[in-house]
C-alpha cells in the first residue's frame, strides 16, 4: 500500500477544515470539540445542511483522480461509529448517534463503489471515532465490534475496492489495554465468520514501538491471518532519532505519517525529510498512508500536513 488519508471528511476536524461551511456560526469554544458538540449546538435544522455541504465539497472525484495521478493506490478513510445509523451497544447514550448529521454512509459508498475502482485505488476504512471515545480527541466520540462488523459485511462480498478495516484509531493511554485487546479479538472473530479482508490493530499510542515485545506477539500467524500492526509515526512529536530498523516490521503498516515539523524547514529541507521517511518506510510490508491528503481550501499552500500541497510544490516525490 502506498496511499493517503482522507482526514477531516467523514469525521470532520476543525483544525484541518476551518474554512468549511460545517462550522459556520459555531463559537470557537465548540468547534474544536468535534462533530457531536457542533451538531448539538447547531441542531439538525442547520447542521445537517452545513455538514452535507462540507462532505459534498471537501473530497470529490477529482481528489481520487489526483491521488491516482500521484502514483498512490490506497486511501484510508476515517469514519465514526455513527455512520452505521444504529447503536446496539450497552452503556452510554443509546441515541447518541442520532445527534450527528446523517448521510455519511452515502459518501463512503460512493468512494468504495464508484471513485476508487474507477481510479484503481483500494479503500481502508478506519474507525476513527468509537463509542465512548478511545482517546478523548476531537476525532473520536461518545468499542464497538458491531460497527466494524457491519462495515465489513456491507462491502466485502461485492466491492473490489474494499481492502479492509483499521479496527480502532489511536487508542490512548487512558484506554484499558485488556479491554482494547479483547475488542480486537472480538472484532476479528466476528468479521472472520464471513470475510478475510485486511484488519489492522493499533497498539496504545505510547506502546507503538519495536521495544514492545508484548504487542509484537499479539494475534500472530498462523492462528490469525490478514492482520497488520498499525503505527502512527509523527516525527513532529519527538521520534527524530529512530533508525530504519526500528520503523520496520514484517507486519507493520504506517497508517499515519507526515513531514510536518515544529522545526523551521526550507523547501530543500522538507524535500530531503520526505525522501528520508519514504526510504525508511519502503521496507514496511504493510505499506503506508500519509496524514493527510489536504486541508480545506489549501491549494497553493505550504502546509506540510497536506500531501496535496507538498506534491504540488515538488516537496514529496513518489
N, C-alpha and C positions, 0 to 999 in steps of 0.2 A: 504494500500500500504506500502510495505517495499522494498525500492529499492535504486537505484544509478543512477547518471547522467553519460551519455557518453559524457562528456565535451571534447572539442577540436577535435572532429572527423569530423562532417559535418559543423561546424563553427570552423575553426582552430584558436587556440590561441597560440601564440609563447611561452608564459611563461610556458605552460604545455607541449609543443611539440617541444622544441628547437632542439632536435636531429632528427626531422622528415625531410625527403627529401623535404618536401614542401618549406623549407626555404633555400635550397641550393643556394648559390650565391647571396643572398639578403642582403643588408647592414643593420647594426644594427639599424640605424635610421628609417628604413622602416618596419622591421619585426613586431614590436610592434604596428603598425598602423592597422594590420588586413589583411584579405584576399584581399580586394579591392585594397589597395595600393600595396600589394605584387604582385598581378596579373598585375596591371598597370605597375609595374617595369619589371616583367619577360616577359610579353606578352604571348599570348596563345601558341605560338610555344614551349616554355619551360615550362610555368606554368601549362598547362593542364596535362602534363605527371607527373610533380612533385606532384601535388595535387592528381592525381589518385594513385600514389604510396603511398601517405600518407593515403588515405581512404582505400586502399587495405590492409595495414599492421597494422594500429593503432588499429582498432577494427575488430575482426574476430569472427567466430562462437565459437571459444574456449572461448572467453570472455563471451558469453551468457551461455555457459556450466558452467563456473566458477561462474558466478553470481547466477545461479540456485543452484549450489552445496553449495553456501554460505547462502542458505535459504532466498533468496530475490525473489520477484515475479513481480517487476516492474523496467523498465528502462525509464528514462526521456532523450529524445534525442533532444538536441538543433539543430535548423535549422535556416537558413536565408531566407528572403523573396524571394531571387533569386532562391531558389530550385524549384519554380513553373515553371520557364522558361518563364515568362511573367511579364509585369507590366502595368496594365491598369489605374493606379492611376495618377491624375493630379499633376503637380508640380514636381520640381526636374528634373533629367535626365531620360527620359523615357527609355533610353537604358543602364542605369547603371548596370542592372542585367547581361548584356552580358559580362561585364568585368570579372565576376567570372568564375572559371574553371567549365565546365558543368559536368553533370552526377551524382551530389549528390543524386538526387531522386532515382537512381537505388539502392543505398546503403540503403536508408530509406525503399524502397520496400522490399529489402531482409531481413532487420531487422524485419519488421512487418509481412511479409508473409511467411518467412521461419524460421529464427532463433528463434524468440520469441515464436511462437506456438510450435515449437519442444521442447523447454525447459520450457513450461508452464509459460511464462512471459507475462506481459502486457506492452504496449508502450504508454507513454505520450509524445506527441510532444510538444516542447517548441519553440515558436517564439522568438528566442534569438536576432535576428537582423532584425529590421523593417526598412522600407524605411524612410530615414530622420534621423535615429539614435535616439533611445529613451533615451540614456544615454551618448553617446559620447565615450564609451569604445571600445576596440578592438574587443569585441564580439557583437558589433552592427554595423549597416551600414546605408549609404545613399541610417500612421499607416495603416495598410493595411488589412482591413477586407477581401478583396478578397483573400489574401494568405491563411488565416486560413480557410475560407470557402472552398477553393479549396482542401486543405489538408483533411478537414473533409469529403468532398464528395468523395474523392479518396479512403478512407479507411473504411468508416463507414459501408457500406452495406454488404461487403463480408469478412472482415478481423477480425477474432475473437480476435486477439491480440491487436487490436487498442482500447486503453482506452479513449483517448480524447486529448485535446489541452490546453496547457498553452498559453493564448491569447497574452501575452507580457511579456518578461523577464525584471525585474529590471528597471522600469521607474524611472528616477532620478528626482531631484527637479526642473531641468530646463524644464521638461515636463509640459505642461499646464494641470492642474487637470481636468478642464471641458472638454477639448479635449479628455483626457485619458478616462474619464467615458463615454463619448459619443461613443468612439471607442468600449468599452466593450459592451455597449447596442447594437450598430450596429452589431457587430460580433455575439452576442448572437441571435439577431433577424434573421440574415441571416442563421446561422447554424441550428437553431431550425425549420426552414422550412422543413428540411429533416432528421435531426439527433438529437438524445437525448444523444449524447456522453458527457462525463465529460468535463467541461470547468473550468479552473482556472483563477481568476482575481487577479492581483498583485497590491496592493497599491503603491504609490510613496515610494521610499526606506525609506525616513525619517518618513513616516506615518505608518510604519509596527509595530503596537503595539496595545495592548488591550485598551490603553488610548484613541484611536481614535474612538469615537462613530460614527462619520460620515461614516467611512468605514465599521464599524461593521453593519450598517443598509443598506449597499449598495447591491442592487439586492437580496432582501430577498425572501425566500419561503413564500407562495406557488406561488407567481407571477412568480418567476424564479426557475427553477429546474435544478438539475445536476450541481450546481455551488459550487466551493470551493474557499475560500480566501487563497492565497499563500503568505507565508512569507519566507524570506531567513535570517536565524538567524546564523550569524557568530560571535561566541564569541571572535574571534581574534580582532574584531573591537569594543570592549567595552561594551558587554552586559553580563559580567560575573555574575552580581548580580541578574539576572532575576530569579524569582521563577517559580516553575512548573505551578502554576495557570496562570501566565502571558503568558505562552507559549502554552496554550491550549484553544481551542475554538471549538464549535460544528462544524464549517465549516472549520477548519484550516487544511491546507496542508503545511508541511515544505518542500518546494521544493528544498532547498539547505541548508546544514549544514556541519560542518566539525569539526575535533578535532585539526586542525592546530591552532597554538597559537604563539604569539610573546614571550611568556614566555619560559624558559628553562625547559622542562619536561623530566624526565627519563621515561623508559618504563612503570613502575608501575603507574606513574602519568597519562600518556596518557591512559592507560587501565581504570583507575578509571574515568577519564574525559569522555571517551566514554560511559562508563556504566551510568554515571550521565545524560548525554544528552539523551541516549536511553530511560532511565527510564522516563524522563520528556516528551519525545515525544510519549510514548505509548498511552497517552490519546488523542492525536490529531486525531480526527475522520477521517480526510483525509489522514493520514499517512505521510510518509517522503521519501525523496531520498537524499542520501549523495552526496556532491560535492568533488571529482569526482571519477570515477572508477579507473583511472590510469593516470600516465604521460607516455610519450613516453620513452620506454626502462628503466623503473624504477623498474623492478623486483629485489627484494632483498634490495631495498632502505628503508630508514626510513622517507619517505616523508609523513607527516600526511595529506596532501591534497589527497593522493592516498589511496582509500579504499582497493584496492587490496593489496598494500604493508602493510597496517595496519592489514588486515586479515591474511596475510602470517606470520606476526610477532606475531600473537596472541593478538594484542592490541585492535582490535574490534572483539567482540564475539557475534554472533547473536543466 
